[in-house]
Amino acid sequence: MTLAIRRRAALGLGAALALPGLAQAQVVQRNARVVIGFPAGGSSDVVARLYAERLRGIYAPNLIVDGRVGAAGRIAVEHVRDADRDGTVYLQTPASMLTLQPHVFPREVRYDALTDLIPVSTVCTFPFTLAVPASHPARTFDQLVAWLRAQTGEIPFASPAAGSAPHFLGVMLANALRVRMTHVPYRGAVPAVQDLVGGRLPVFVGVLGDVSPQHGQGARMLAVTSEARNPRFPDVPTFRELGHPDLSKDEWFGALLPAGTPAPIVQGLHAAITQVARQPEMMAALERLEFSAGTSASPQAFADRIRRERDEWGPVVRASGFQPEN
């Protein structure tokens, strides 16, 4: 190889390393922790482990997933809020912890995502769905609307938890359709989906991945909250298509660092997450969970998204009249 060719190759490699999402120097030289607020085996834990495995040698020499379970996920957020500012600890949390819970539990939430933490990027996104049991007479969303309006009295609808995003999406749907629906909170999606499949619930709102294994068998999904139809379920329309754009509210898991973390570490974690999210095997692993490997264009874009979604949830929660003891 001639000197000129070697020089051009070196310059090309340097430019490639500067591009977001491509190979980069390791950001943190010590082992790091990914803190989550939910039990092992759940989707939050699975996604954190998928990223931790692939961020080794890119972001830090080694990463472990550290579950700080309790207070509906708030303990984990507070732990990272108070952690060292050296990049060795970052939080992975669902959107609702930062955008919804400040309105649902205003006295219990003792953190602000935009001042106590530094938003870095989303790590994946996933939609919610409206589902009925397979035995339900409604086979389409319009048929469900007609069925709801024909009922006398209030119709129960279930969600995985009181004060969750699916809970308020159900309230928003009832208000939009001008029907009376009573929320039935469950302790998690598994028992709710079991009752849905068993025909003991007429309507369920929850994470698409919790219902999709039963679609076309014990349950029927009638609408999704994503902006576009899910490629695996092209027969299920979006709420936007159905004339309810306000119900287009996807959930996401996001990565955040403690406030005061130096900007190079913030940018380094963002670049590392972007690089991992673009790996075909990572995208495939998330798709098996019905998740998409969506990342934020920049830390500032992620901060703007948190602020926007937090502002959107406030009026919804206030209008519902929800109280934590409910």
C-alpha positions, 0 to 999 in steps of 0.5 A: 500500500502506498503512503498516499493510500495509507493516509487516505485510509487512515483519514477515512477510518478517522471520519468513520469513528466520528460518525454517530453509531459507528465504532468508538473508543470506550467511554468509561474505563471502569465497570458500569451498572445499568439500574432498573426499577423492576424485577428480573425476568420482566421486559425492563430487565430483558432489554437492559441485559440485551444492551448491557451485553452489547455495550461491553467494550464500547461504553465500559469494560463490563456492565451489570444490570442492577435491580433496585425494585420498590415504590413502583420504580421510583427507588431506582430513579432516586438511586441514580439521581444520587449516584456518582457523576462519572458515567459508571451508573446509568438508569434505564426506565419506562417513560411513565416513570418520568412523564406520567408518575409526576402527575399520578403521584405528585407527593411521592415523586421526588425527582425531576427528569430534566433537572435531577437527571440528564436524558441520553436517549430512548433505547426502544419503543413499543405500542399499547393495544386495545383488545377484546376476548376472542368470544366478543361479538365485536370483530372490528373497532367500529363494531366495538364502539357500536357494542359499547354504545348499546350497553346499559350501565358501565362497561368494565375495562382492564389495565395492568395497573392503576395509574398506568398509561393503559389506564389513562388511555382507556379513560381517554377512549371512553371520553372520546367515544362518550361511553361509560367505562369503569377501570378495573386495575390488575397487578400486572398484565399476566392475570389481566390477559388470562381473564381476557382470554377466559372471557371474564373481561370485555375490554383490555388496554395494555402493552401489545407484546403482552396480548399479541401471543393470543391474537387470533386465538384467545384474544383479538386486538382491535387497535394499536397506539403506534403511528404505523401498523405493526408489520406482524399484525397488518390487520390491526389498525392504528388509533390515528387511522380510526380518527383518534390521534390523541391515543397515539401514545407509545411507551419507551425505555430510556437511558439517563445519567445523573445531573452533573455528568460531564458532557463527553460521557453523555455524548459517549453513552448516546453514541454507544447506545445508537451503535448497539441499536443499529446492530441487526441482531439487536433489532431482531432481539427487540422485535421478538419482544414486539419492541422497536430499537428506536433511539433519540437523535440527540440527548437534547431531542430526548429531553424535549420528548420527555418535556412534551409528553410530561406536559401532555399527560398532566391534563389527562390525569387531572381530567380523570379525577384519579387519586392514588388511593383509587 
